[in-house]
Amino acid sequence: MRYEYIEPIVAATKKVLEQVTGGEVSSGDVGLVKGDDLDSDVSILISVKGDSEGCIIVSLDRATVTQVCVIMNGMFCDCTALLEMDTIAELSNMIAGIATSSLNDLGYDFAVIPPSVVTQTEIERKTAGIEIFRVPLSTPCGEIAVNVALTTN
């Protein structure tokens, strides 16, 4: 995987999260992980096609999902499990759109498939044998990890 793909993806994620939460988002150290190390309460898979193929996985714990849902849907919203998943999928759509635009503006050819909520088993299947760059983000809602698993074509 080319490292120059990661920065635009992380920058897009930070930009969306700062807009949504209204607060500062800081990133931690980039690390390499395996698919079975991506254990989280909720994972959203964004499949990527083009110059590279693979996926972006946005990982959150349940408390962070609820906080994001409340912010995105209004403070007095009753965030049911279904609404939380719809909200996180929409957040991921926003991230995917900005990340794809940023990469395409840099001259790369990328397209994304709409995000889906996935299980740990699905993550392991999609990321088998691929290096995964994990970037932890600290947001006003809690911790969110951006995991980038792309192979270069």
N, C-alpha and C positions, 0 to 999 in steps of 0.2 A: 504494500500500500504506500502511496505517496503521501508524505507528511503534509504537503501543501494543501491537501484536501481537508485536513482536520481543522485548521484555523478558521476557514470560512464557516464551517458547520458549527463550531463552538461559538464564534462571534454572532452568528444568526440566532443561536439558542439563547445566548445572553441578552441580545437585543429584544427578542420576544418576551423573555421572562422579566426584563426590566420594565417593558411597556405594560405587561399584564399586572405585575405586582406593585408597580410604582416605587420600587426600591432598588437598591444596588445589588448586583449579582457578581460574586467573585468566584474565580475558578481556582481549583487546587492543582496539584501536580498531575501531569499526564502520566498514566501508567499502562502497562500491558497486562491484559487478563485473558483468561480462557472463557468460553461460553458457559461452562458450568460454574464459573465464579461470579456470574451476573445474577445473583440471587436478590430479588426485590419483591415487594408486595405487588407492584404493578409495573409492567413493561409494555411499552408501545414500540412496535416494529415498523420502521419506515424502509421499505425496500428501494434500492437504488439501481438504476440501469444506466448504461452509457459508457464513458471512458473507463469507468470502474464499475464493478457490480458487487453487490453485497447489501449491507443494511446499516441503518442508524437505529440504535435502541436507546430510548429514553426511559430511564428507570427511576421510580419513586417509591417511597414508603406510603402507607395508607394515610397517615396524618398529613403528609404533604399534599397528597391528592385532594383530601377534603379541604385544606386551606386554599388551594388553587381553585377548586370548584366554588367555594364561597366568594372569592374575589371576582372570578369571571362571571358569576351568575347573580351577584348581589348578596349583600350581607345577611338578608333575611330569607335567603333561599334554603329550602330543605334539600340538601344534597343527598339524594338517594344513590345507591350503587350504580344504577343505570345512568343517571345524570353525571355522576363523577366520571364514568368511562367515556361518555360523549364529550364532556368538557376536556378531558386529557387528550382524546383523539383530535379535537379541534385545536388544542394547543400544539400538538404534534404537526397538524396540517400547516399551521402558521410557521413553525420552525422549518418544516420541509420546503415550503414555498420560498422563504427568504434564503435558506441555504442553497437551494438549487439555483435561484437567480444569481446569488453571489458567485457560485462556481461557474455558471455559464458566462457571467460578465468577465471572468478571468480567462475565458477562452476554452473552458472545458465543456464537454457535452454530457449533461446529466439529465435524467428524468427520474421522478419518484412515483411509486405506486402508493395510493392512499394508505395511511397508517392503520394498523390493527392492534388490538390488545392481544397479547400472546402469553402462552404459558412458558415455564422454564424449559420444558421438553422441546418446544418449538424453537426457542432461542438456541438451545444446544444443537439442534438439527441444522438451523440456518447458519451457524457460526463454526461448524466443525472444521478444524484445520486452518482457520483464518485468525490472524493476529487481530486482537481487539484493543483499540486505544480507548481507555476510559478517562474521562475528564469529569471530576466531581465539581459540582457547582453549589455554592451556598446562596440561597435566596431568602427573602423575608418569609417565605412559606415553609422552608425546610430544605433539606438536601435533595438535589436532583443530579443524576449522573447521565452524561451523554457518552454513549459507547459507539464507536465507529469501527465497523468491520467491512472493509472493502478490499477486493482483489483488483489489481490492475490488469486491464485487457491488453 
